[in-house]
Structures are given as structure tokens and as C-alpha cells.
Amino acid sequence: MQIMKSCPFPSLILELGVNGVLAEIRKAVKKSVGLKKARQLVETAKESIGVKYGLASAKLKLELMLEN
């Protein structure tokens, strides 16, 4: 859920990179976080077509939906 809140789009995940994704997950999870899962998420983001335009409004809409 932390990833959905902080970087819900592939382009944002790619900006963070593996270490950034790990840091975001660690903000919400007390247990150890697998490097393998973070790498998998970044690799999947590389292959995704994702949203290329309207990121700010799409992120705001998603944040509002997650709050409810």
C-alpha cells in the first residue's frame, strides 16, 4: 500500500530505483523487506507502458481514492 501511495506509476518507480523502492516499503513495514521483490517491481515498471501524461492529476485522484 505504501508504494501505491508514494509512487503509483511505473515512471515514479523507475525514478526511485531499487534502493528508493526499498526505502518507501520500509516506511510502512517493520519486518525485513526483500531486495528481490523491490528489484522485481522495478523490472516490471521498466516493461510497463504506464501513464505518460497527466501524472499529477492521476496521482491526486488515486490518493483520494486510497484515503476512502
Steps between C-alpha positions, in 0.01 A plus 500: 500500500793734572618467140153582371501815712851623427571387144193349333628523143783316324684821416509597868623155599778527243599840640539347846691193386544188711642676806230764494226237474653317797507823700133570424395149602703523821301809599193281542635152574675406822627163376793457266421583141624284219739652252376244249145640515622858458709399198201315355283810537757721326546247216124477452478880490760502220277275288177686572368761261366699797344844487711755314285811548278644771701337777428771756123484459498120479710476818268742682194302396662175613600653836142611557371153415751336738395725786142377478 
